Amino acid sequence: MLLHHITLIVTNLTEAEGFYTTHFKLERINVSGLDYPGAFFRLNDQQELHLAELPDKAPSFRGHFCLRVKNFSELFLRFQELGILDTGPWGKLRELPNGSIQMYVRDPSGNLIEITSEPEDRSEIDSVVFEAQEWGGQPYRFTGGASS
């Protein structure tokens, strides 16, 4: 089984398109004949992100999708400067047992995005990321296992 696409409901298609093309450099896919304002983007050879400007309820507080990126430090510093790092749903930056680091941001419509590093890139992440006050100066380290 393979996840083909994720559709996000956005409040302003132009603003959302700009966010995803500017920050994640996503390639737009030309799709004609939609009966709603929408934009499709290629994530990789087999997966897509679809945006649809439709009236809907507010986005989920914790529901999200995740993008694994090579430029974690660059994106962290950019999103910190823009003031869109979101510590609400999960509390802080997280470091997983495999060494990957996670952060969360919201797109212009309020959709939550988890951004994670490649595990092998852990040593190349800028130390200022781990000193950022938004995260309490230290990432949460998930240790796994069952909780009591």
C-alpha positions as a Markdown table, in Angstrom:
| # | Residue | x | y | z |
|---|---|---|---|---|
| 1 | Met | 0.0 | 0.0 | 0.0 |
| 2 | Leu | 1.2 | 3.5 | -0.8 |
| 3 | Leu | -0.1 | 6.9 | 0.3 |
| 4 | His | -0.9 | 8.7 | -3.0 |
| 5 | His | -1.9 | 12.2 | -1.7 |
| 6 | Ile | -3.0 | 14.4 | 1.1 |
| 7 | Thr | -5.7 | 17.0 | 0.6 |
| 8 | Leu | -5.6 | 20.1 | 2.8 |
| 9 | Ile | -8.5 | 22.5 | 3.0 |
| 10 | Val | -7.2 | 26.1 | 2.8 |
| 11 | Thr | -8.9 | 29.4 | 3.3 |
| 12 | Asn | -6.9 | 31.3 | 0.7 |
| 13 | Leu | -5.5 | 29.3 | -2.2 |
| 14 | Thr | -3.1 | 31.9 | -3.5 |
| 15 | Glu | -1.6 | 32.4 | 0.0 |
| 16 | Ala | -1.3 | 28.6 | 0.6 |
| 17 | Glu | 0.3 | 28.0 | -2.8 |
| 18 | Gly | 2.9 | 30.7 | -2.0 |
| 19 | Phe | 3.7 | 29.1 | 1.4 |
| 20 | Tyr | 4.3 | 25.6 | 0.0 |
| 21 | Thr | 6.3 | 26.7 | -3.1 |
| 22 | Thr | 8.4 | 29.3 | -1.2 |
| 23 | His | 9.3 | 27.2 | 1.9 |
| 24 | Phe | 9.2 | 23.7 | 0.6 |
| 25 | Lys | 10.0 | 24.3 | -3.1 |
| 26 | Leu | 7.2 | 22.0 | -4.2 |
| 27 | Glu | 6.6 | 21.5 | -7.9 |
| 28 | Arg | 3.1 | 22.4 | -9.1 |
| 29 | Ile | 1.2 | 19.8 | -11.2 |
| 30 | Asn | -1.0 | 21.2 | -13.9 |
| 31 | Val | -4.5 | 19.8 | -13.4 |
| 32 | Ser | -7.4 | 21.1 | -15.4 |
| 33 | Gly | -11.2 | 20.6 | -14.9 |
| 34 | Leu | -11.4 | 21.0 | -11.2 |
| 35 | Asp | -14.8 | 22.1 | -10.0 |
| 36 | Tyr | -13.3 | 24.0 | -7.0 |
| 37 | Pro | -10.3 | 26.2 | -6.5 |
| 38 | Gly | -7.4 | 23.9 | -6.1 |
| 39 | Ala | -3.7 | 23.3 | -6.6 |
| 40 | Phe | -1.8 | 20.0 | -6.8 |
| 41 | Phe | 1.9 | 19.6 | -5.9 |
| 42 | Arg | 4.4 | 16.8 | -6.4 |
| 43 | Leu | 6.1 | 15.6 | -3.2 |
| 44 | Asn | 8.1 | 12.9 | -4.9 |
| 45 | Asp | 7.6 | 10.4 | -7.8 |
| 46 | Gln | 4.6 | 8.8 | -6.2 |
| 47 | Gln | 3.1 | 11.2 | -3.7 |
| 48 | Glu | 1.3 | 14.5 | -3.9 |
| 49 | Leu | -0.1 | 17.3 | -1.8 |
| 50 | His | -3.5 | 18.7 | -2.9 |
| 51 | Leu | -4.8 | 22.1 | -1.7 |
| 52 | Ala | -8.6 | 22.9 | -2.0 |
| 53 | Glu | -10.1 | 26.2 | -1.2 |
| 54 | Leu | -13.5 | 25.1 | 0.2 |
| 55 | Pro | -15.7 | 26.2 | 3.1 |
| 56 | Asp | -15.0 | 23.8 | 6.0 |
| 57 | Lys | -14.5 | 23.7 | 9.7 |
| 58 | Ala | -11.4 | 24.9 | 11.5 |
| 59 | Pro | -8.3 | 22.7 | 11.0 |
| 60 | Ser | -7.5 | 20.0 | 13.6 |
| 61 | Phe | -5.4 | 21.1 | 16.6 |
| 62 | Arg | -3.1 | 18.0 | 16.5 |
| 63 | Gly | -4.0 | 16.3 | 13.2 |
| 64 | His | -1.1 | 16.8 | 10.8 |
| 65 | Phe | 1.1 | 15.5 | 8.0 |
| 66 | Cys | 4.9 | 15.2 | 8.1 |
| 67 | Leu | 7.6 | 16.2 | 5.6 |
| 68 | Arg | 11.1 | 14.8 | 6.0 |
| 69 | Val | 13.6 | 17.5 | 4.8 |
| 70 | Lys | 17.3 | 17.8 | 4.2 |
| 71 | Asn | 17.5 | 21.5 | 5.3 |
| 72 | Phe | 16.0 | 21.3 | 8.8 |
| 73 | Ser | 18.2 | 24.1 | 10.4 |
| 74 | Glu | 17.4 | 26.5 | 7.5 |
| 75 | Leu | 13.7 | 25.9 | 7.8 |
| 76 | Phe | 13.7 | 26.1 | 11.6 |
| 77 | Leu | 15.4 | 29.5 | 11.5 |
| 78 | Arg | 13.1 | 30.8 | 8.8 |
| 79 | Phe | 10.0 | 29.6 | 10.6 |
| 80 | Gln | 11.3 | 31.0 | 13.9 |
| 81 | Glu | 11.8 | 34.4 | 12.2 |
| 82 | Leu | 8.3 | 34.2 | 10.7 |
| 83 | Gly | 6.9 | 33.4 | 14.2 |
| 84 | Ile | 5.1 | 30.3 | 13.0 |
| 85 | Leu | 6.7 | 27.5 | 15.0 |
| 86 | Asp | 3.9 | 25.8 | 16.9 |
| 87 | Thr | 4.6 | 24.4 | 20.3 |
| 88 | Gly | 0.9 | 24.1 | 21.3 |
| 89 | Pro | 0.0 | 20.6 | 20.2 |
| 90 | Trp | 3.1 | 18.6 | 21.2 |
| 91 | Gly | 5.0 | 21.0 | 23.5 |
| 92 | Lys | 8.5 | 21.1 | 22.1 |
| 93 | Leu | 11.1 | 20.1 | 19.6 |
| 94 | Arg | 11.5 | 16.3 | 19.7 |
| 95 | Glu | 14.4 | 14.0 | 19.1 |
| 96 | Leu | 13.5 | 10.5 | 18.2 |
| 97 | Pro | 15.6 | 7.4 | 19.0 |
| 98 | Asn | 16.8 | 7.2 | 15.4 |
| 99 | Gly | 18.3 | 10.7 | 15.7 |
| 100 | Ser | 15.8 | 12.7 | 13.6 |
| 101 | Ile | 14.5 | 16.0 | 15.0 |
| 102 | Gln | 10.9 | 17.2 | 14.7 |
| 103 | Met | 9.3 | 20.7 | 14.7 |
| 104 | Tyr | 5.8 | 21.8 | 13.9 |
| 105 | Val | 4.4 | 24.8 | 12.0 |
| 106 | Arg | 1.1 | 26.0 | 10.7 |
| 107 | Asp | 0.4 | 26.9 | 7.1 |
| 108 | Pro | -1.5 | 30.2 | 6.4 |
| 109 | Ser | -4.8 | 28.3 | 6.8 |
| 110 | Gly | -3.9 | 26.8 | 10.2 |
| 111 | Asn | -3.1 | 23.2 | 9.0 |
| 112 | Leu | -0.4 | 21.6 | 11.2 |
| 113 | Ile | 2.8 | 20.4 | 9.5 |
| 114 | Glu | 5.4 | 18.2 | 11.2 |
| 115 | Ile | 8.8 | 18.8 | 9.7 |
| 116 | Thr | 11.5 | 16.2 | 10.5 |
| 117 | Ser | 15.1 | 15.8 | 9.7 |
| 118 | Glu | 16.8 | 12.8 | 8.1 |
| 119 | Pro | 18.3 | 10.7 | 11.0 |
| 120 | Glu | 21.7 | 10.8 | 9.4 |
| 121 | Asp | 21.7 | 14.6 | 9.4 |
| 122 | Arg | 21.5 | 14.9 | 13.2 |
| 123 | Ser | 25.1 | 16.0 | 13.6 |
| 124 | Glu | 24.7 | 18.7 | 11.0 |
| 125 | Ile | 21.8 | 20.5 | 12.7 |
| 126 | Asp | 22.8 | 24.0 | 13.8 |
| 127 | Ser | 23.2 | 24.1 | 17.6 |
| 128 | Val | 21.1 | 27.3 | 17.8 |
| 129 | Val | 18.1 | 25.0 | 17.0 |
| 130 | Phe | 18.6 | 23.2 | 20.3 |
| 131 | Glu | 19.1 | 26.5 | 22.2 |
| 132 | Ala | 15.9 | 28.1 | 20.9 |
| 133 | Gln | 13.7 | 29.4 | 23.7 |
| 134 | Glu | 10.5 | 28.1 | 22.0 |
| 135 | Trp | 11.6 | 24.6 | 22.9 |
| 136 | Gly | 12.8 | 25.3 | 26.4 |
| 137 | Gly | 16.4 | 25.0 | 25.3 |
| 138 | Gln | 16.4 | 21.3 | 25.0 |
| 139 | Pro | 14.4 | 18.8 | 22.8 |
| 140 | Tyr | 12.1 | 16.2 | 24.3 |
| 141 | Arg | 13.9 | 12.9 | 23.8 |
| 142 | Phe | 11.5 | 10.1 | 23.0 |
| 143 | Thr | 12.8 | 6.9 | 24.6 |
| 144 | Gly | 10.0 | 4.6 | 23.4 |
| 145 | Gly | 8.7 | 1.6 | 25.3 |
| 146 | Ala | 5.4 | 1.2 | 27.1 |
| 147 | Ser | 4.1 | 3.7 | 29.6 |
| 148 | Ser | 2.7 | 2.7 | 32.9 |
